Amino acid sequence: MASTDSLPRGTGLRVHGFQLRLLRWWSRHLLTLNLTLCAASWLLYGGLELRGYGEEYLARTRDLWLTQGWPSVPGLENVLLPATAAAFARGWQALGLEFTQTTFIIVAAVPYVLFIYGLTLYLKRPGGGRLLALAAAITLYTSGMIPYMTSWGGSVDGLTYLAMLPVFIWPGSLAVFTGSAVLHGLNHYAGLIALVLLAFVWHTLRALDHHDAGAAVRYWLRSFASRAMVGGGVLIAFIWFWEARYPDAATVRQLIIAEKWAQPGALLLEVAGPFPWTLLSTLKLAVIPVVAVMVAPQRWRALRAAVLAVPFIAAAAFTLVFVDVTRTATMLIIPAWLTMIGALRGDIGLPPVSRRRGRRLVVAAALGNLLIPNYYVNDGSVHVPASNAIHALIAMVFGG
């Protein structure tokens, strides 16, 4: 399949003069683009403080299996980041360097960067093109995952997204899916749910590409049903292991959910009130190309739209359970966005005209995202992460 790097004819994007040269330059220097976006994100929204369960994860780099009589916390099963950081710490200290809190925060943030850059490298290949890769990088660096990368030190989500990338690159490999599912089980159960959602949306839409109903059903059973069983089996196995070994942790988690639902009316108001802002905080304007693919004129359009809507429904449902709603919603909506990107590459059936329009919308939405500040919704409130660098600069200039 031919790459669509030519501007503007190859993409439908109508830009001229300086804008055209700028887009071409950035699309040909994807590493520089990624590093620039990463640096800008840290400059505008960055802090180096541990948030959430970051302190527990850092402490577990020194006591991975909780041999020192730890208190029960509901993040006990999220062992992949502490294990990865512990392995890095050993190598780091072998070089005579100190493994500090700041080092741990950087180690936790690196997987976000690897995920975004790895995705852009894949998308620039034939079928995608450099401009689609550019738009994907900008979209993700302006998405709801970035406030957690830059201001929630010690977040496990970077590993969640990175473990999802091989499944997007090799969607037909059950072995890759199984390996990814195990990594998600070690890292965070919500990531495993997101992985199953990705498999569901991707393979259901691929099944609908078949003109023969029998072939479609056989493909769906062969592809998604097997992955659903693997994902469900991995989830059940990990839940059983951790609850059998540390039963108090499950009790703490249940108490948190019970407390959250102690006043159902207040909870529904808390979640439903800011939900439009929650939805916008996940992908911002990049939701528009997903909707465009939903309504694209093709066979089984209504059913395809319903399938692509499932991650959004799941995100809305899980905001009733989790406090960090932007974080959870982003994680569960990303599968719909990745599937849309796959459709624009030609991996999933989409009429050529709709594909060209979709590419144009992806680029336009990505550029529009640059004008919207990154923010997140927690506990029914909207938060814009503060910039430690800007605060330090103001203090240096004006004192205080």
WOJO-V503502 format. One record per residue. N is the residue number from 1. RES is the residue in three letters. SS is DSSP state (H for helix, E for strand, - for the rest). PHI is phi as a letter, one per 20 degrees, with the letter a starting at -180 (NA if undefined). NEAR is the number of other ideal C-beta (glycine too) atoms within 8 Angstrom. Layout:
n & res & ss & phi & near
N & RES & SS & PHI & NEAR
N & RES & SS & PHI & NEAR
This chain:
n & res & ss & phi & near
1 & MET & - & NA & 6
2 & ALA & - & f & 4
3 & SER & - & f & 11
4 & THR & - & d & 11
5 & ASP & - & e & 9
6 & SER & - & f & 7
7 & LEU & - & c & 12
8 & PRO & E & e & 11
9 & ARG & - & f & 5
10 & GLY & - & f & 9
11 & THR & - & d & 14
12 & GLY & - & n & 8
13 & LEU & E & e & 12
14 & ARG & - & e & 5
15 & VAL & - & c & 9
16 & HIS & - & b & 6
17 & GLY & H & l & 6
18 & PHE & H & f & 5
19 & GLN & H & f & 8
20 & LEU & H & f & 11
21 & ARG & H & f & 8
22 & LEU & H & f & 8
23 & LEU & H & f & 13
24 & ARG & H & f & 9
25 & TRP & H & f & 8
26 & TRP & H & f & 11
27 & SER & H & f & 13
28 & ARG & H & e & 7
29 & HIS & - & c & 8
30 & LEU & H & f & 16
31 & LEU & H & f & 7
32 & THR & H & f & 8
33 & LEU & H & f & 14
34 & ASN & H & f & 14
35 & LEU & H & f & 8
36 & THR & H & f & 8
37 & LEU & H & f & 11
38 & CYS & H & f & 10
39 & ALA & H & f & 8
40 & ALA & H & f & 9
41 & SER & H & f & 14
42 & TRP & H & f & 10
43 & LEU & H & f & 10
44 & LEU & H & e & 9
45 & TYR & H & c & 15
46 & GLY & - & e & 13
47 & GLY & - & b & 11
48 & LEU & - & c & 8
49 & GLU & - & d & 7
50 & LEU & E & f & 11
51 & ARG & - & c & 9
52 & GLY & - & m & 9
53 & TYR & - & e & 9
54 & GLY & H & g & 15
55 & GLU & H & f & 8
56 & GLU & H & f & 9
57 & TYR & H & f & 17
58 & LEU & H & f & 13
59 & ALA & H & f & 8
60 & ARG & H & f & 12
61 & THR & - & f & 12
62 & ARG & - & d & 5
63 & ASP & - & b & 9
64 & LEU & - & f & 9
65 & TRP & - & d & 4
66 & LEU & - & l & 10
67 & THR & - & e & 5
68 & GLN & - & d & 5
69 & GLY & - & m & 4
70 & TRP & - & f & 7
71 & PRO & - & f & 3
72 & SER & - & f & 10
73 & VAL & - & c & 10
74 & PRO & - & f & 8
75 & GLY & - & d & 9
76 & LEU & - & g & 11
77 & GLU & - & f & 9
78 & ASN & - & e & 13
79 & VAL & - & e & 11
80 & LEU & H & f & 11
81 & LEU & H & f & 13
82 & PRO & H & g & 13
83 & ALA & H & f & 10
84 & THR & H & f & 10
85 & ALA & H & f & 14
86 & ALA & H & f & 12
87 & ALA & H & f & 8
88 & PHE & H & f & 10
89 & ALA & H & f & 12
90 & ARG & H & f & 8
91 & GLY & H & f & 8
92 & TRP & H & f & 10
93 & GLN & H & f & 10
94 & ALA & H & f & 6
95 & LEU & - & e & 6
96 & GLY & - & n & 4
97 & LEU & - & d & 6
98 & GLU & - & e & 5
99 & PHE & - & e & 10
100 & THR & - & d & 6
101 & GLN & H & g & 9
102 & THR & H & f & 7
103 & THR & H & g & 11
104 & PHE & H & f & 18
105 & ILE & H & f & 14
106 & ILE & H & f & 8
107 & VAL & H & f & 10
108 & ALA & H & f & 16
109 & ALA & H & e & 13
110 & VAL & H & g & 9
111 & PRO & H & g & 11
112 & TYR & H & g & 14
113 & VAL & H & f & 11
114 & LEU & H & f & 10
115 & PHE & H & f & 14
116 & ILE & H & f & 13
117 & TYR & H & f & 12
118 & GLY & H & f & 10
119 & LEU & H & f & 14
120 & THR & H & f & 15
121 & LEU & H & f & 10
122 & TYR & H & f & 12
123 & LEU & H & f & 13
124 & LYS & - & f & 12
125 & ARG & - & f & 8
126 & PRO & - & g & 7
127 & GLY & - & o & 9
128 & GLY & - & d & 13
129 & GLY & - & o & 14
130 & ARG & H & f & 11
131 & LEU & H & f & 16
132 & LEU & H & f & 17
133 & ALA & H & f & 17
134 & LEU & H & g & 16
135 & ALA & H & f & 13
136 & ALA & H & f & 15
137 & ALA & H & f & 16
138 & ILE & H & f & 14
139 & THR & H & g & 15
140 & LEU & H & f & 12
141 & TYR & H & f & 13
142 & THR & - & d & 13
143 & SER & - & e & 13
144 & GLY & - & f & 14
145 & MET & - & f & 14
146 & ILE & H & f & 14
147 & PRO & H & g & 15
148 & TYR & H & e & 13
149 & MET & H & f & 13
150 & THR & H & e & 13
151 & SER & H & c & 13
152 & TRP & - & d & 12
153 & GLY & E & g & 15
154 & GLY & - & n & 16
155 & SER & - & f & 14
156 & VAL & - & e & 13
157 & ASP & H & f & 14
158 & GLY & H & g & 16
159 & LEU & H & f & 14
160 & THR & H & g & 15
161 & TYR & H & f & 14
162 & LEU & H & f & 12
163 & ALA & H & f & 13
164 & MET & H & e & 18
165 & LEU & H & f & 12
166 & PRO & H & g & 10
167 & VAL & H & f & 13
168 & PHE & H & f & 11
169 & ILE & H & f & 7
170 & TRP & - & c & 7
171 & PRO & - & f & 11
172 & GLY & - & e & 4
173 & SER & - & e & 7
174 & LEU & H & f & 8
175 & ALA & H & f & 6
176 & VAL & H & f & 10
177 & PHE & H & f & 14
178 & THR & H & f & 10
179 & GLY & H & f & 9
180 & SER & H & f & 13
181 & ALA & H & f & 13
182 & VAL & H & f & 9
183 & LEU & H & f & 11
184 & HIS & H & f & 17
185 & GLY & H & f & 12
186 & LEU & H & f & 10
187 & ASN & H & d & 14
188 & HIS & - & a & 10
189 & TYR & H & f & 11
190 & ALA & H & f & 12
191 & GLY & H & f & 15
192 & LEU & H & f & 14
193 & ILE & H & f & 12
194 & ALA & H & f & 16
195 & LEU & H & f & 17
196 & VAL & H & f & 12
197 & LEU & H & f & 14
198 & LEU & H & f & 15
199 & ALA & H & f & 16
200 & PHE & H & f & 12
201 & VAL & H & f & 15
202 & TRP & H & f & 14
203 & HIS & H & f & 14
204 & THR & H & f & 11
205 & LEU & H & f & 15
206 & ARG & H & f & 11
207 & ALA & H & f & 13
208 & LEU & H & f & 13
209 & ASP & - & f & 8
210 & HIS & - & f & 9
211 & HIS & - & e & 4
212 & ASP & - & e & 6
213 & ALA & H & f & 6
214 & GLY & H & f & 6
215 & ALA & H & f & 9
216 & ALA & H & f & 12
217 & VAL & H & f & 9
218 & ARG & H & f & 8
219 & TYR & H & f & 12
220 & TRP & H & f & 12
221 & LEU & H & f & 9
222 & ARG & H & f & 7
223 & SER & H & e & 13
224 & PHE & H & f & 12
225 & ALA & H & g & 9
226 & SER & H & f & 10
227 & ARG & H & f & 13
228 & ALA & H & f & 11
229 & MET & H & f & 8
230 & VAL & H & f & 12
231 & GLY & H & f & 14
232 & GLY & H & f & 9
233 & GLY & H & f & 8
234 & VAL & H & f & 14
235 & LEU & H & f & 12
236 & ILE & H & f & 8
237 & ALA & H & f & 9
238 & PHE & H & f & 12
239 & ILE & H & f & 10
240 & TRP & H & f & 8
241 & PHE & H & f & 8
242 & TRP & H & f & 12
243 & GLU & H & f & 10
244 & ALA & H & f & 6
245 & ARG & H & e & 6
246 & TYR & - & c & 10
247 & PRO & H & f & 8
248 & ASP & H & f & 7
249 & ALA & H & f & 14
250 & ALA & H & f & 10
251 & THR & H & f & 9
252 & VAL & H & f & 11
253 & ARG & H & f & 9
254 & GLN & H & f & 8
255 & LEU & H & f & 8
256 & ILE & H & f & 9
257 & ILE & H & f & 9
258 & ALA & H & f & 8
259 & GLU & H & f & 7
260 & LYS & H & f & 9
261 & TRP & - & e & 8
262 & ALA & - & f & 5
263 & GLN & - & c & 6
264 & PRO & H & g & 6
265 & GLY & H & f & 6
266 & ALA & H & f & 7
267 & LEU & H & f & 11
268 & LEU & H & f & 9
269 & LEU & H & f & 9
270 & GLU & H & f & 10
271 & VAL & H & e & 12
272 & ALA & H & f & 6
273 & GLY & H & g & 7
274 & PRO & - & e & 11
275 & PHE & H & f & 10
276 & PRO & H & g & 6
277 & TRP & H & f & 9
278 & THR & H & f & 13
279 & LEU & H & f & 11
280 & LEU & H & f & 9
281 & SER & H & f & 14
282 & THR & H & f & 14
283 & LEU & H & c & 12
284 & LYS & H & l & 13
285 & LEU & H & f & 11
286 & ALA & H & f & 15
287 & VAL & H & f & 13
288 & ILE & H & f & 9
289 & PRO & H & f & 13
290 & VAL & H & f & 13
291 & VAL & H & f & 8
292 & ALA & H & f & 12
293 & VAL & H & f & 14
294 & MET & H & g & 10
295 & VAL & - & e & 8
296 & ALA & - & f & 11
297 & PRO & - & f & 6
298 & GLN & - & a & 10
299 & ARG & - & f & 5
300 & TRP & - & m & 7
301 & ARG & H & g & 10
302 & ALA & H & f & 6
303 & LEU & H & f & 8
304 & ARG & H & f & 12
305 & ALA & H & f & 10
306 & ALA & H & f & 8
307 & VAL & H & f & 12
308 & LEU & H & f & 15
309 & ALA & H & f & 10
310 & VAL & H & g & 12
311 & PRO & H & g & 15
312 & PHE & H & f & 10
313 & ILE & H & f & 8
314 & ALA & H & f & 11
315 & ALA & H & f & 14
316 & ALA & H & f & 10
317 & ALA & H & f & 8
318 & PHE & H & f & 13
319 & THR & - & f & 13
320 & LEU & - & f & 8
321 & VAL & - & d & 8
322 & PHE & - & e & 9
323 & VAL & - & e & 6
324 & ASP & - & e & 10
325 & VAL & H & f & 12
326 & THR & H & f & 15
327 & ARG & H & g & 15
328 & THR & H & f & 14
329 & ALA & H & f & 17
330 & THR & H & f & 14
331 & MET & H & g & 14
332 & LEU & H & e & 15
333 & ILE & H & e & 14
334 & ILE & H & g & 14
335 & PRO & H & g & 15
336 & ALA & H & f & 15
337 & TRP & H & f & 12
338 & LEU & H & f & 12
339 & THR & H & f & 14
340 & MET & H & f & 13
341 & ILE & H & f & 12
342 & GLY & H & f & 12
343 & ALA & H & f & 15
344 & LEU & H & f & 15
345 & ARG & H & f & 11
346 & GLY & - & n & 9
347 & ASP & - & f & 7
348 & ILE & - & c & 11
349 & GLY & - & g & 8
350 & LEU & - & b & 13
351 & PRO & - & g & 8
352 & PRO & H & g & 6
353 & VAL & H & f & 6
354 & SER & H & f & 13
355 & ARG & H & f & 12
356 & ARG & H & f & 10
357 & ARG & H & f & 10
358 & GLY & H & f & 16
359 & ARG & H & f & 16
360 & ARG & H & f & 11
361 & LEU & H & f & 11
362 & VAL & H & f & 16
363 & VAL & H & f & 14
364 & ALA & H & f & 10
365 & ALA & H & f & 16
366 & ALA & H & f & 16
367 & LEU & H & f & 8
368 & GLY & H & f & 10
369 & ASN & H & f & 14
370 & LEU & - & f & 8
371 & LEU & - & e & 4
372 & ILE & - & d & 10
373 & PRO & - & f & 4
374 & ASN & - & f & 13
375 & TYR & - & b & 11
376 & TYR & E & b & 14
377 & VAL & E & d & 13
378 & ASN & E & c & 10
379 & ASP & - & l & 5
380 & GLY & - & m & 9
381 & SER & E & d & 7
382 & VAL & E & e & 9
383 & HIS & E & c & 9
384 & VAL & - & d & 8
385 & PRO & - & f & 13
386 & ALA & - & f & 9
387 & SER & - & d & 11
388 & ASN & H & f & 9
389 & ALA & H & f & 9
390 & ILE & H & f & 10
391 & HIS & H & f & 9
392 & ALA & H & f & 8
393 & LEU & H & f & 8
394 & ILE & H & f & 8
395 & ALA & H & f & 9
396 & MET & H & f & 6
397 & VAL & H & f & 6
398 & PHE & H & d & 6
399 & GLY & - & n & 4
400 & GLY & - & o & 3
